[in-house]
Amino acid sequence: MATQDFKRKLTAILSADAEGYSRLMAEDEEATVRTITAYRELISTVVQKHRGRVVDSPGDNILAEFASAVDAVRGAVEIQEELKARNSELPQDRRMAFRIGVNLGDVIHEDERIYGDGVNIAARVEGLADGGGICISGTVYEHIKNKLALGYQYLGEHSVKNIPEPVRVYRVLMEPEAIGKVIGEKRPEPVQRMSALAVVIVLLLLAGGLAIWKYYTGTVSPPMEVASVEKMAFPLPKKPSLAVLPFDNLSGDPKQDYFSDGITESIITALSNVSNLFVIARNSTFTYKGKPVKVQQVAEELGVRYVLEGSVQRSGDRVRITAQLIDALKGHHLWAENYDRRFGDIFALQDDITENVTMALQVKLTEGEQARIKRGHTENPEAYEYWLRGRERSLSFTKEDNAQRRKLYEKAAELDPNNSFLWKDIGWTYYRDARFGWTDTPAQSLALAEELAQKTLAVDDYSAQAYALLSSVYMVKRQHDKAVAYGEKALALAPNLADMKAAVAVPFMYSGRPEEAIEMVKNAMRLNPYYPAWYLAVLGHAYRLTGQYEEAITSLESWRARANPRSALPHLFLAFTYEEAGRGEEAQAAVAEVLKRKPKASIKGYAKSKLFPYKDPADIERVLDSLRKAGLPE
C-alpha cells in the first residue's frame, strides 16, 4: 500500500490565545475586533523579530514556530511585555490578556501548516498559563534554563490527551527578582533514589487500596476542577443542561475534520429533539474546537451543568469513537464508552451515544422523541459522506455555497432515494434561492421547496425542520396564518434547535407578531451564546416593528459589524430604520453603502422582491417610503 511521505522537523512551537475572549465579544463586538486585530499584528511583528513565523491565527488563537527554543521564549516574553503596556491604556474591563505556551517537539509540515504531537502539547501547556503569563514544557526548559535571564516555577507533570507520557510544565517568572530561581522543583539525590522508589511503591499500593475502597463506598474525590454556579455567565436552566464539545479528529488528516464535526452535529441535533433537555447549539460549542479548554471553563461560559466530549478516529473501514459525559458541578464522569465499529455501523453508534446520554441524565423520552432521535440521518454510508460535506458548506451563506450544497445533497439523495431526511435539506436550498434573489425563477424554487417539505412530512411527520421550511415558504407566499401554524409545530417538536427557533421567528415577525419573535430570538441566543450574525438581523428588525428604535439600531449595527462586508442587506435595513428613528443623515449614508454594493438597487426592485413579506401591505409601504426619503432611486 502506498504511503504519503510527510516532511518532519524538530521545531519550537508557540501557542497563544486571549483569555476571556468570549466575554469581551459578548460585551462589545466592535471594540473587541479592533483590539484583537491590533494585538494580532503586534504578536506577528514580535514573532518575525525573533526569527519566527506565524503559522495560523484563527479567531483569538495564534500558532507560531521558531527554529530555536531560546528565540521562542524570548519572543513570548517580549509579546507579554508589549501587551501589558498596551493593556495599561485600556479600561480594566476591556483589557485583553493572552496566555502563551511554548513546546519543543516534532511536527509534520504540510504546505504552510504544521501538525502533530508537538503542536498538541504546546496548546495544552498554553492552557495552564494565566492571562499575561507563559508556560513552557520540560523540553523547552532543558534547552533554555541557563541561557536566559528568567526564573521558573515547576508546575509538575500533566497528562495530555493521546500523549502516552505526562509532560513536565514550568511557569516562566519574568520579574527581575526571580532571575536564576527555580521554584518547586524537587528531585531526589542519587543515593536516595532506591529508598524514594520504595516509598513511592508503598504509597501507590496504599493509594490504590484506598481508591478501591472509596470507589465501592461512593466517596471518590472529584478528579477535576468543579464549575461554580455563581461564576456562570448565564443562569443555570431548570432542565438538565448540556454542551457537546466538537469531537477530536484523531485521524492525523485535517481534511477529515468534516467527518468528526458531522458526528458531533448529528448528536447535538438528536439531543435537541428532547424536550426535557437544554442543549447548547453547534455554533457555540464549536468555538472551543482545537482549544485546550477545561470542562469547568466550558460549563461556566455556556451556563450548563453537563459536558459531553469525545474523539473520532477513522481508518479504512473502521471507526473508533470515545465519548464521556461529565457532571461539571461535581467534577466526575457520569458515563463513558469506547466504540470500535465498521463505518457502516456509524448510525447505530450515534443513536447509542444519544440514548446513553439521556439515560445517564435520567431524562425520560416520549415515544415521539425516541422516533425523532433515530430518524435524524441517512443510513447509507456513501450518502452520509455527501451529506456531511453539504453540511460543511452550510456554514457559509453565499449564492455559490448554496448551489454547491444542493449538489452534494442531491448526490446523497441519488444514493439513498427513499430517505426523507435529505429532501427537506434540498428544499431549504431552493427556499434560500427564492428568498434572497439567487435565482431567475423564484416562484419555481419556492414551489420546489414546498414540495420537498411536504414530501418529507408524508414519510416523517416528526421532522421539525420540514415544518420550519413550510413556515418560511408560506411566509414568502404571504399565507401568514399557515406560516405561524407550521412554525408552532416546528417549535413543539424541537424546542432546543436554536437556529430553527431563530428562523421561525421570522415568519412570526412578518405575520404581525414581532413581540413573540423577539422572545424566540432571545431564547435562541441563550441556546447559542456565540450565535451567528443573522440572529441580530431578525432581532433588530423585530425591535423596529415594536417601535423600540434604539434597541433595533444597536442590534442592526452589531449585525453590520459581523456580516460579510460585501453584503448590502445590513446597510439596507439600517437605512430605513435610521430614517424612521429620525436619523436622516445616517440613513442617507447607509443608502450610499447599499448602492456601492448593489449599484442597480432601487425602490421598484425591492418592492418586487420577496425580501419583505409583511402581512400588512402598509408595512412594506412604510419601508419603501423610508428608503425613498433616504435617497434610494426609484
Summary of the structure (lengths in Angstrom):
residues: 634
radius of gyration: 27.3
end to end distance: 66.5
largest distance: 93.0
contacts: 2122
relative contact order: 0.06
helix: 55%
strand: 17%
